Amino acid sequence: METTTILLTVAIIILCASLIAVALRNKSKKEKKFRERISNIGGNGATLETFDGWGNKAVAIDNSNHKLYFFSDRIDKGHKVIDLSDIRQVNLIKTHHNGASQGSGVIKKVELNLVLKDKTKPTIELEFYNSEHDSLTIREELQLAEKWSTIVESSISK
């Protein structure tokens, strides 16, 4: 009985370790794919200090060239390259479903709005989550949007 328990425990540990290894490998493949896309867009001079990818979206910053890269299958060309020196302000926008107050209810959309210094140009919207096209439940998108709001804010204040 003890041998069976030990073997079963070892098998479960090996299974869990393999699942974690596969997940990490897939994440690094996705990051490598996005880094290659950024190199193709920004040239070989692009150095990414911070990168996050989720679902079919990714965001990265190149502080040396003062650029923000945003990738999504839902936007034209699949990407946006934003010159941070043109940005005056960043706003984190959480849109709730009808009838819910700002502080409660189900979140419908999470985005960063980048307000340009040139007031004649429209704001740039970076959509981190939209319940109409993404999964019905929000996962890490809100935390990532908050993180990137802080990163962009500190980059534009330099």
Backbone bond lengths (Angstrom), bond angles and torsions (degrees), N, CA, C in turn:
res aa  C-N    CA-C-N  psi(-1)  N-CA   C-N-CA  omega(-1)  CA-C   N-CA-C  phi
1 M - - - 1.448 - - 1.525 111.34 -
2 E 1.326 118.97 -42.87 1.454 122.19 179.90 1.523 111.10 -65.49
3 T 1.310 118.21 -38.29 1.463 122.12 179.56 1.528 110.24 -64.31
4 T 1.317 116.58 -42.14 1.460 120.89 178.40 1.522 110.84 -62.84
5 T 1.302 117.36 -42.89 1.462 122.09 178.89 1.521 110.35 -62.88
6 I 1.311 117.06 -44.37 1.469 121.33 -179.92 1.530 109.91 -63.30
7 L 1.321 117.37 -46.24 1.464 121.04 -179.83 1.530 111.49 -63.26
8 L 1.310 116.42 -40.94 1.457 120.55 178.36 1.527 110.99 -64.78
9 T 1.317 116.87 -42.23 1.457 121.82 178.11 1.531 110.86 -62.54
10 V 1.325 116.64 -44.96 1.469 120.89 178.94 1.526 110.16 -62.64
11 A 1.324 117.35 -41.65 1.463 121.27 179.33 1.522 110.92 -62.96
12 I 1.307 118.03 -41.53 1.468 121.75 178.85 1.528 110.55 -65.65
13 I 1.324 117.18 -41.44 1.464 121.02 178.68 1.522 110.30 -63.55
14 I 1.316 117.78 -42.95 1.465 121.70 179.06 1.529 110.47 -63.96
15 L 1.326 116.89 -41.92 1.457 121.21 178.39 1.527 111.31 -61.95
16 C 1.312 116.66 -45.77 1.474 120.95 179.38 1.529 110.76 -63.66
17 A 1.316 116.92 -43.64 1.464 120.94 179.56 1.522 110.92 -62.26
18 S 1.347 117.50 -40.01 1.471 119.76 179.09 1.520 111.32 -67.07
19 L 1.336 117.93 -39.05 1.460 120.48 178.57 1.529 110.89 -64.02
20 I 1.312 117.14 -40.96 1.466 121.36 177.79 1.525 110.30 -64.75
21 A 1.328 117.38 -42.85 1.468 121.40 179.38 1.530 111.14 -62.09
22 V 1.326 117.41 -41.74 1.469 121.14 178.65 1.523 110.60 -65.10
23 A 1.322 117.16 -42.83 1.463 120.71 179.18 1.528 111.03 -62.11
24 L 1.321 117.50 -43.99 1.466 120.99 178.93 1.523 111.29 -65.18
25 R 1.327 116.71 -38.87 1.465 120.94 178.67 1.531 110.56 -64.08
26 N 1.329 116.87 -43.07 1.460 120.33 178.65 1.519 111.56 -63.78
27 K 1.342 116.44 -39.57 1.457 120.50 178.71 1.527 110.82 -64.36
28 S 1.330 117.10 -42.58 1.462 119.37 179.86 1.528 111.18 -68.57
29 K 1.337 118.20 -32.93 1.469 120.89 175.57 1.524 110.43 -64.13
30 K 1.345 116.09 -43.84 1.468 120.52 179.52 1.526 110.01 -63.05
31 E 1.331 116.61 -44.25 1.461 120.02 179.54 1.523 110.27 -62.79
32 K 1.323 117.86 -41.58 1.458 121.38 179.57 1.525 110.45 -63.00
33 K 1.341 117.03 -41.20 1.463 121.80 178.70 1.525 110.75 -60.98
34 F 1.338 116.90 -46.25 1.459 120.07 -179.94 1.527 111.29 -67.94
35 R 1.327 117.35 -37.50 1.469 120.08 177.47 1.531 110.78 -62.86
36 E 1.338 117.11 -38.78 1.468 120.50 176.83 1.522 110.68 -64.38
37 R 1.339 116.73 -41.93 1.464 120.36 178.06 1.523 110.95 -62.54
38 I 1.322 116.89 -40.30 1.461 120.40 179.36 1.525 110.25 -66.43
39 S 1.323 117.15 -40.28 1.463 120.07 177.44 1.524 110.74 -61.58
40 N 1.328 116.40 -39.66 1.469 119.94 178.55 1.523 111.34 -66.10
41 I 1.321 117.15 -37.18 1.467 121.32 -178.60 1.520 110.92 -78.60
42 G 1.326 116.19 -50.30 1.462 120.88 -172.38 1.515 114.03 -91.28
43 G 1.312 117.93 -2.96 1.456 120.05 -177.26 1.514 110.14 84.07
44 N 1.319 115.17 175.40 1.464 120.27 -176.71 1.519 112.69 -72.34
45 G 1.341 117.66 -11.56 1.455 120.35 -179.36 1.514 114.04 -79.88
46 A 1.336 117.07 -3.36 1.468 120.41 -177.74 1.527 110.06 -76.32
47 T 1.319 115.47 124.54 1.463 121.01 175.12 1.520 107.76 -122.19
48 L 1.314 115.60 118.56 1.459 120.36 -175.42 1.520 110.46 -91.39
49 E 1.317 115.79 116.19 1.458 119.90 177.95 1.523 110.97 -82.03
50 T 1.336 116.64 -36.98 1.465 120.96 -177.79 1.518 108.48 -137.85
51 F 1.323 116.02 140.53 1.457 122.00 -177.43 1.524 108.90 -145.05
52 D 1.348 116.80 139.26 1.463 121.90 172.00 1.514 108.31 -141.69
53 G 1.320 115.90 137.00 1.451 121.59 176.55 1.517 109.73 -130.43
54 W 1.332 116.49 142.42 1.465 121.89 177.32 1.523 107.08 -153.32
55 G 1.306 116.85 142.46 1.456 120.71 179.18 1.520 110.82 50.85
56 N 1.317 116.59 -125.39 1.467 121.25 177.91 1.531 111.67 -104.68
57 K 1.327 116.28 25.27 1.463 121.10 -176.78 1.527 110.30 -128.80
58 A 1.322 114.72 156.37 1.462 120.72 175.46 1.520 108.51 -155.08
59 V 1.321 115.15 154.08 1.458 121.56 176.61 1.526 107.63 -140.52
60 A 1.332 115.13 142.17 1.461 120.04 -179.77 1.521 108.58 -149.07
61 I 1.328 115.29 157.13 1.468 119.96 179.89 1.519 109.33 -128.64
62 D 1.311 114.59 141.08 1.458 123.35 174.83 1.527 106.08 -118.86
63 N 1.322 116.30 96.22 1.469 120.36 -175.70 1.520 112.36 -69.27
64 S 1.331 118.06 -31.28 1.460 119.46 -178.53 1.528 111.81 -67.26
65 N 1.336 117.45 -34.40 1.469 121.35 177.59 1.530 112.11 -100.82
66 H 1.327 116.30 -0.27 1.468 123.45 177.34 1.532 111.73 58.85
67 K 1.351 115.54 46.53 1.467 121.96 -177.80 1.525 110.41 -122.93
68 L 1.334 114.47 146.64 1.452 122.53 173.80 1.523 106.80 -118.30
69 Y 1.332 116.48 131.89 1.459 122.25 -179.92 1.525 108.40 -113.34
70 F 1.331 115.81 132.11 1.456 120.99 177.88 1.521 108.40 -131.67
71 F 1.329 115.56 128.55 1.464 122.07 -178.64 1.520 110.20 -118.34
72 S 1.324 115.26 136.18 1.456 121.05 175.70 1.522 107.96 -160.58
73 D 1.314 116.32 142.87 1.459 120.38 175.96 1.518 111.31 -69.94
74 R 1.312 118.37 -13.04 1.461 122.92 -174.27 1.528 114.21 -92.35
75 I 1.338 118.75 1.32 1.464 120.02 -179.09 1.526 109.71 -117.28
76 D 1.340 115.96 158.70 1.464 121.09 178.13 1.518 110.28 -57.35
77 K 1.310 116.09 140.04 1.468 124.29 179.87 1.525 112.36 65.34
78 G 1.323 118.91 -5.64 1.459 121.73 178.35 1.511 115.02 81.60
79 H 1.340 117.34 -3.71 1.464 118.76 -178.45 1.529 111.33 -154.50
80 K 1.322 113.79 161.37 1.462 122.30 171.41 1.517 107.45 -131.15
81 V 1.317 116.01 136.97 1.457 122.18 173.40 1.520 106.01 -116.40
82 I 1.318 115.52 119.69 1.460 120.51 -174.83 1.522 109.49 -115.22
83 D 1.312 115.66 127.79 1.459 121.23 175.30 1.527 107.04 -82.42
84 L 1.317 116.81 113.11 1.460 121.16 -174.80 1.530 113.18 -67.68
85 S 1.322 116.73 -18.89 1.475 118.32 177.56 1.534 111.31 -71.11
86 D 1.342 117.47 -14.16 1.468 121.68 177.30 1.530 112.55 -90.42
87 I 1.328 117.56 -5.95 1.464 122.32 -173.74 1.531 109.77 -94.32
88 R 1.331 115.18 131.22 1.472 121.54 178.39 1.525 111.49 -97.13
89 Q 1.345 116.79 -36.20 1.465 120.63 -172.31 1.519 109.36 -154.20
90 V 1.328 116.34 150.77 1.466 121.75 174.56 1.527 108.14 -123.35
91 N 1.348 115.65 135.89 1.462 121.59 179.43 1.524 109.48 -126.24
92 L 1.306 115.61 132.60 1.464 120.97 173.62 1.519 107.42 -90.78
93 I 1.334 116.21 120.56 1.462 121.57 -176.92 1.525 108.90 -113.98
94 K 1.348 115.56 123.13 1.471 121.76 173.69 1.516 106.91 -114.17
95 T 1.334 115.83 118.71 1.458 120.99 178.81 1.520 107.63 -103.03
96 H 1.331 115.76 129.52 1.458 121.24 -179.62 1.525 109.96 -101.40
97 H 1.331 116.17 157.41 1.464 120.33 176.15 1.526 109.51 -62.54
98 N 1.298 116.90 157.91 1.471 122.68 -177.69 1.527 111.66 -51.75
99 G 1.297 114.50 138.86 1.455 120.34 175.87 1.512 114.46 89.55
100 A 1.316 118.57 -11.45 1.467 119.91 -178.64 1.518 109.98 -96.26
101 S 1.317 115.57 144.23 1.456 119.42 176.74 1.524 109.06 -78.04
102 Q 1.324 116.80 166.28 1.453 121.41 -177.67 1.526 112.92 -58.45
103 G 1.293 117.72 -35.03 1.454 120.33 -174.94 1.517 114.61 -87.44
104 S 1.315 117.15 -8.84 1.455 118.78 -176.96 1.519 110.12 -141.23
105 G 1.307 116.28 175.26 1.455 120.72 177.03 1.508 112.54 95.11
106 V 1.316 114.22 -179.92 1.455 121.43 -176.43 1.526 109.34 -86.23
107 I 1.310 115.96 131.76 1.465 121.12 -179.77 1.525 108.76 -79.24
108 K 1.319 114.90 130.00 1.464 121.51 179.86 1.527 111.02 -95.83
109 K 1.342 115.87 -35.82 1.458 119.90 -172.82 1.528 110.02 -152.35
110 V 1.332 116.31 140.11 1.465 122.11 175.06 1.524 106.83 -128.85
111 E 1.322 115.81 126.69 1.458 119.01 -179.17 1.523 110.75 -149.12
112 L 1.317 114.31 157.82 1.457 120.92 170.26 1.511 107.34 -103.72
113 N 1.314 116.46 128.99 1.458 121.68 174.38 1.522 107.53 -104.72
114 L 1.309 115.45 121.85 1.455 121.69 179.61 1.528 107.82 -102.14
115 V 1.323 116.02 115.23 1.468 121.88 -178.84 1.522 107.54 -90.17
116 L 1.326 115.01 126.52 1.461 120.92 -177.04 1.524 111.35 -82.25
117 K 1.312 116.07 154.53 1.465 121.17 175.84 1.523 110.56 -65.63
118 D 1.329 115.91 -36.46 1.460 121.67 176.31 1.526 107.82 -78.47
119 K 1.321 116.63 105.12 1.467 121.46 -173.87 1.524 113.56 -69.29
120 T 1.320 117.50 -11.63 1.467 120.28 178.64 1.530 111.49 -79.73
121 K 1.320 117.01 -15.93 1.469 120.87 -179.38 1.532 109.56 -95.50
122 P 1.328 116.69 147.31 1.472 119.55 -179.47 1.531 111.61 -72.82
123 T 1.321 114.93 160.44 1.467 119.43 177.04 1.525 109.42 -67.78
124 I 1.316 115.52 155.35 1.459 122.03 177.38 1.520 107.15 -98.86
125 E 1.328 116.27 126.57 1.463 121.02 -179.44 1.519 109.89 -105.02
126 L 1.328 115.58 126.82 1.468 122.24 175.07 1.525 107.15 -113.06
127 E 1.312 116.37 105.79 1.459 121.72 -174.37 1.530 110.30 -86.32
128 F 1.328 115.65 112.00 1.458 121.50 179.07 1.526 111.54 -86.12
129 Y 1.324 116.79 -31.17 1.470 121.26 -178.78 1.516 110.00 -153.16
130 N 1.329 115.31 138.62 1.458 121.42 173.08 1.522 106.90 -146.33
131 S 1.317 116.81 118.12 1.470 120.77 -174.89 1.530 112.40 -63.82
132 E 1.329 117.36 -17.01 1.459 119.64 178.93 1.523 113.13 -73.66
133 H 1.355 117.39 -29.45 1.459 118.67 -180.00 1.517 113.43 -119.14
134 D 1.301 118.37 -25.04 1.462 120.94 179.84 1.526 108.86 -89.82
135 S 1.302 116.75 -174.33 1.464 119.41 179.11 1.532 109.51 -61.55
136 L 1.311 115.99 159.22 1.465 120.02 -177.74 1.523 112.72 -69.28
137 T 1.317 116.56 -24.60 1.465 119.49 179.15 1.520 109.81 -109.10
138 I 1.305 114.96 135.53 1.460 120.43 178.30 1.525 108.30 -76.27
139 R 1.313 116.64 136.94 1.467 120.61 179.72 1.523 108.43 -111.59
140 E 1.324 117.46 -106.72 1.465 120.03 -176.17 1.521 113.41 -90.05
141 E 1.330 118.19 0.93 1.455 121.41 -173.06 1.532 113.41 -60.53
142 L 1.311 118.13 -40.40 1.463 120.83 -179.86 1.529 110.89 -65.36
143 Q 1.325 116.83 -45.08 1.467 120.09 178.86 1.535 110.42 -63.56
144 L 1.341 116.76 -39.51 1.463 119.64 178.57 1.529 111.10 -66.05
145 A 1.316 117.09 -41.09 1.468 120.18 178.48 1.532 110.44 -62.70
146 E 1.332 117.37 -41.65 1.471 120.52 177.48 1.529 110.49 -63.62
147 K 1.335 116.25 -43.16 1.468 121.09 178.73 1.529 110.16 -60.30
148 W 1.336 116.64 -47.30 1.460 120.10 -176.94 1.524 112.38 -73.03
149 S 1.301 118.16 -26.88 1.457 120.80 173.29 1.529 109.43 -61.65
150 T 1.311 115.65 -44.89 1.472 121.16 178.32 1.526 111.30 -65.14
151 I 1.330 117.17 -43.14 1.479 121.32 -179.51 1.518 110.34 -62.18
152 V 1.332 116.59 -48.07 1.467 120.68 -178.67 1.525 110.05 -65.16
153 E 1.336 116.79 -42.84 1.474 121.03 179.38 1.520 111.08 -57.87
154 S 1.327 116.56 -44.13 1.474 118.84 -179.87 1.529 111.05 -70.77
155 S 1.323 117.64 -30.36 1.476 120.18 179.27 1.520 112.16 -73.09
156 I 1.319 117.22 -36.10 1.479 118.40 -178.53 1.518 111.90 -81.15
157 S 1.318 118.16 -16.13 1.468 120.80 179.70 1.531 111.98 -84.77
158 K 1.336 116.49 -6.93 1.479 119.78 -179.54 1.500 111.53 -77.32
